[in-house]
Amino acid sequence: MLNQGAVMIFTGVCGAIVLMAFGYYVYCLSPSKAGTTTLRIFLVTPVKDRVNEAFKGTAPRSYGDGGSTMGLFMHLKSLFILQLLIGFVFVVSGLVINFIQLCTCVLWPFNKQLYRRINCRLSYSLWSQLVMLLEWWSCTDCTLYTDQATVDKFGTEHVIIILNHNYEIDFLCGWTMCERYGVLGSSKVLAKHELLKVPLIGWTWYFLEIVFCKRKWEEDRDMVYTGLERLKDYPEFMWFLLYCEGTRFTEKKHQISMQVAESKGLPKLKYHLLPRTKGFTTTLHCLKGTVTAVYDVTLNFKDKKIPTLLGIVSGKKYKADMSVRRFPVENIPDDEKECAAWLHKLYQEKDALQEHYEREGCYPGPVIIPPRRPWTLLNFLFWATLLLSPLISFAWGVFVSGSPLLIVGFLLFLTVASVAIRRLIGVTEVKKTGSSYGDPGAKKQN
């Protein structure tokens, strides 16, 4: 008779094998793209042939999403238990990464650049799990509308990114482009101070020297200046993201914002909020000499779909389109008022781009589809194998023990974990991410 330890080890190994097989299955059944390698075609074909042979002569079960095999796969991705396991891997690996980041703080006084390089890799290991959900789990397409000369600059310079803030997953689409051009770990953002208190996200950003602000310039001035000045000698190419609108677009905020625009004699925008210029002019001023360009990115989705992070976790596929324009820093005015006027003009152009998209279903310009890289999937499989194998072994031990107390305790743990993960997802939801933008009781906007 096998002892309990041997059974748990055997169960853990079996769980690891299942995870690796599942990861391979994700890779094989992902929609093919242009430029797919011969090796991948060689690997995928036998899998599909075996599936067809296994079900030959039987009526395929329909899951309402294409072919029977892909439909079955979509059904599996919608299962709560799989989503919970993915969340478990993200949370536990994030805690491990945060602990390692804390340990690297001893390097700061002696070798600041080594500390930064290590933390770029650590943050990549966490953020790439979210990118994996977009690229491999939901198989969301990301298409760029830009010229090849602009693409050739990606990942080779420090830049400021200006992105419209309309969707729950706009940050995730941005991270996907960062990953494909090798700057995900070193990506930066001017983030609201409340996010610093969010477990995993805020903690990781703290170690990455992310610049936080309370959106009250009197309180933010010194903190923002200090944070930006510190980044001037950053050793890795960074993409610094700015949401110049200050908050996510909603109809109510848009109405208030356009009242502000009318009071200032500025042209009204249809698809954007009036940009807050102070953050942009300050960032550009502080990082001048470090950043060489500003990338204007305008994001929209095919078929007027409204994507959500819950949809991504459930395996829903979206089609993201991004118009990218590059502006060299030397072409942007140095004077603060002229720079602010330049930003307002930029948002009028962004509005025209969105109008074109609504009318034509695409942005103007050449189409470029950057290929996915396997590293996000491999990184997730590493953490899943490392963390889920002992979890499966432990769960097996709990249930074979027959102890009601252990079983109830384990189920309670799963319940608490699911609630915690759902709250993390809730951070991205539009209805929970507001600000006092344009509020009559708030201070006048810059």
N, C-alpha and C positions, 0 to 999 in steps of 0.2 A: 504493500500500500504506500502510495506516494505521500510524503509529508506535505504539510500546508505550504511551506516555503517554496518547495519545488513547483507546486501547482501554481503559485502566484507568479513565479519567474516565467513558467511556461506560458501563462496567460498574457503576461507583459510582452513577451517576445512575439506571440501571435498578434497582439494588438499593434505592435510596431510594423509587422509584415502587412497587416491590413491597411495601415495608414500609408505605407509606401505604395501599395497597390492602388489605393484610392487616389493618391497624388498622380500616379502614372495615368490613371483613368481620366482624371481632370485634364491632363496635358493632351492625351490622345483624342478626347472628344471635343476639345476646343475647336471653334471654327477655324479653318485653314485661312492663312493670309498669303498675299503675294510674297514670294521669296521663301516659302517653306522649304526646308532642306529635304534632300532625297532620303536621308536617314529617317526623318520623321514619317514620311510617306510609307517607308518600308515597315516601320513599327506599327502604324495605325491600321494599315490594310488587313493584316492577319487578325487583329482584334475584332474588326467589324465582320470579317468573314466568319469567324467562330461564332459570333453572336447570331448571324443569319442562319448558320447551320443548326445551331441549338434550337432555334425557333421555327425551323423549316416545317411546313405542313401545319402550323398552328396559327390561329388568328392572333396578330399582335395586339397587346393591350394598349389602348390609347390613354395617354395622360394629358391630352389637350395641348401639346406643345411640340409639333413636328413629328418626327419618326418615333417609333416605339422606344429605341435605345436612348435617344436624347430626351424623350419625354419622361422616361423612367429616371434619368439622371436629374432632370429638373425637379421631379417629384421628391427625390432624395434630398436635394438642396433646400427644399422648403420645410424639411423636418426640423422641429424645434430642438431635438436632442443633438443634431449635428451642429446647429447654430450655437447651442450652448457650449459644445466642446471647442468650437473655434474661439468663442469668447473666453473660455477658460484658458486656452493657450495664450491669447493676447494678454490677459490680465496677469497671469503668473509669470510669463516671460518678461512682461513690463516691470513687474516688481523686482525680478532678478536683475534686469538691466539697470533699473534705478539704483539698486544697491551697489552694483559695480561702478556706476557713475559717481556715487558718493565716495567710493574708495579712491577714485582717480583724483579727487580734490587735493590729495597730498602732492600731486605733481605740479599744481599751479604755481607755487612759489619758485620752483626750480626750473620747470620747462613748460611754459604756458602753451607753446605751439604743439607739443606732444600731447598735452591734455586735450587740446581741441581736436586733434586728429583722431585720438582714441574715441572721444565722445561722438564725433561724426559717424564712426563705424557702429557704435552702440545704438545711436538713434536710428540709423538705417535699419538695424535688425528689428526695431520695433515698428517704425513707420511702414516698412516694406510689407508687413503683414496686412495692413489696411489696403495698400496698393494691390496686393495679391487678391484681395476680395474683389476689387474692381476689374482687374485684368483677367484673372484665371477662374474665379468663382462665378462672377456674373457675366464674364466675357464681354464687358462693355467696350465698344469701339471708341477710339479717340483719334480724330482726324484734324490735321492742322491745315489752315489756309494761309500760306505764306510763301516766300520765295526761298530758293535753295541757299542763296547767300546769307540769309538770316539764320537758317538752320545750321549752316556751317559754323556759326558763332556760338551755338548752344554748348554750354559746358566748358567754354574756354575763356570766360570773362565774368567779373563781378557785375551784377545787374540789379536794377529795381524792376519788379513786376507790378503792373497795375491791372487788377482783375475785377470784373463786375461781380457783385455780391448778390446773386439772385436765387441760388440753389443751395440745398443742404449739402451737396457733395461737390461744390465748386472747388473747395480746398483739395479734395481727393483727386479730381481731374488735374489740378495743378501739380500735386505730388507725383502723379503718374508720369507727367512730362519730365519732372525733375529726375525721376528714377531712370527713365529711358535715356537721359543725357548725362547721367552720372553725378547729379548734385543733390540727391534726396537727403543724404545725411547732413549736408551743410546748408540746407535751405533755411531761411529766416523769415520772420513775419513781425510786423508791428501789431501786437495782440492786446486785447483788452485785459485789464488786470485781474478780472474775475477768473480767467482761465488758469491763472497761476495756482489757484486752490483746487483745481480738478486733478484727482489722482492720476498718475501715469502721464497724462498729457502735459499738465502744468509742471510736474516734477521734471520730466525729460526736457522740456523747454528751458527750465531754469538752468540746468547743467549745460545747455547749448547756447547760453547767453542771449536768449530771445529778449527783445525789447518790449516791455509791457507799458501800457498807459491806461489812465483812468478816464481819458477823454475830457479832462478839465485842464486846460493848458496851464493855468496857474500852478497846479499841482504836478503836472507832467513835465514841465520844462527841464528841470535839472536831471530828472531820471532818464528822460528820452535822450538828451544831449550826451549824458555820461554813457548810456548804453550804445549809442551809435558811434561815438568816438572810440569806444573799446573795440569795435569791429573793424576799424580801419586797417589793421594788420592781420586780418584773418587769413590763415594759410591755405584754406581750400576755397575754390571758386564757389561763391554763394549767390543764390537767387533770393533777393529780399522782397517779400510780398507785401503790398499795400492794398488794403480795401479802402480806397479813398472816399467811398460813400459813407463809411463809418458804421454801417449796420446793414442787415439784409433788407432787400427790397420787399415791401408789402404795399398794397393799395393805399392803406391809411397813411403810412409813412411817405408815400409818393405825393399824396395830396398836400400834406403839410410841407414837404420839401419844395414843391412847386410854388406854394405861397411865399416861401422864403426867396425863391428865385425871382418871383414877380416883384417883391419888395426891393430887391437889389438891382432890378433892371436887367436881369440875365435871361437869356433864352430858355424856354421851358424844355424839359427832357421828357420823352415818352416812356423810355424803358429803363431809366436810371434815376437815382436820387442825385441831388446837387452834391458835387464832390466837396469834401472838406479839404481845403488847400494847405492848412498849416502843417499837417503830418507829412505831406509830400515835399513841400518846400524845405522843411527842416531836415528831412532824411536826405534829400538831394544835396543840401548845403554841407551837412556833416560828412557825407560819404564821397564828396567830390574829390577826385584824385584816386579813389578806390574803385568806384563803379565807373564803367565806361559807356553804359547804355541804359536806356529805359525800354522795357518790352511792354507794349500795350497788348493785353490779351482780352478778347471779348468771347464769352462762352455762351453757347446755346445748345439745345437738344432737338434731335429729329422728332417729327410728328407731334411737336408741342407737348412732349411728355414732361412731367414734373418728377424728377428723380429724388429718391430719399435713401438715406443710409440703411434703413430697414429693408427697403427694396433690394439694395445691393446684397445685404446679408442673406436675403431670401433667394438670391440667385437671379433676380430680374436683370435682363439685359437692356442697356440704354445705348444710344448713339450720340456721343458728344462731339461737337464741332467747335474748334477754337480758331479765331482769326488772330494772327500774331503780327504786330508791326514793331520794327526796331527803330529807336530814335537815339542817335549818338548824344552823349551828354553835352558835348560842345555846341550842339544845335538848340539847346534849351536855355532860355534866358537866366542870367545870374540874379538879377534884381527880383526881390520877393514878389512885388506886385505883378511884374511881367511874367514871372514863373506861374503865379496863380492864374493869370489870364490864359497862359498856355494850357494849363490843366483843364480849365473850363472849356476851351476850344477842343481839347482832346475828347472830352466827354460828349460834346456835340457830335463829333465824328463817330464815336462809339455808338451813339444813338442812331446815326444814319446807317451804320453797319447792321444793327439789330433790325432796323426797318427793312433793309435789303434781305436779311435772313427770313423775316416773316413773309415777305413777298415771294422770294425765289426758293426758299428752303435750303439755302446754302450761302456762304460768304463769297465775296469776289476773290479772285486770285488763284494761284496754283494750289493743287491739293497734294499734301504729303502725309503719308501714314507711317509714323515711326514704328518699327517692329518692337514687339514685347521682348523682354529679356527673361531668361529662366530663373534669375537669382531670387526674385521675390517668392516664387513657388518653392524653390529649394530651401530658402531660409525658413519658410513656414513649416515645411516637412521636417526640418531639423528640430525645431522647437516642439512640434507635435509629437514626434517620436520620443523626444527626451521627456516630455511632461505627461503625455497621455498614457504611455505604457505603465508607469507606476499608478496612475489614477485607475486604469482598468483593472490592474492587479488588486488594488485596494478595494475597489467596488466589488470585485468577485469575492474577495475574502470576507467582506461585510455580509453579503447575501448568503454565502454558504455557511456562515457562522450560525445563522438562524436566530441571532439575538435581536429581539424587537427593538431594544434600545439603540443598538448600533444602526439598524436599518432606518429607524425614524430619524436618528441624528444625521445620517448620510442624506436622506431625502430633504431634511431641513437645510442642510448645507447647499444642496442643489437649488433649492428655492431662493435662498439668500443670494447665491451667485447669479442666478438669472435676473433677479431684481437689480443687482449692482450693475450688471452688464447693460441692462435696459436703460438705466439712468445715464451711463456713459454715452450710449447712443443718443439719448435725449438732449445732450449738450449741443448736437448739431441741428436739432429741429428748429424750423423757422419760428414756430409759435413760442419757443422758449429762448430765443436769442434776439431780444430787442434792445433798444437803447432809448435815451431821452431825445433822440434826434428830432429837432423841430418842435419839441414840446413847448407850448407857450410858457410853461413854468420854468423851463430850463434856460440856461444862458444862451445868448444869441450866438448862432453858428459863425465860425470863422469864414 
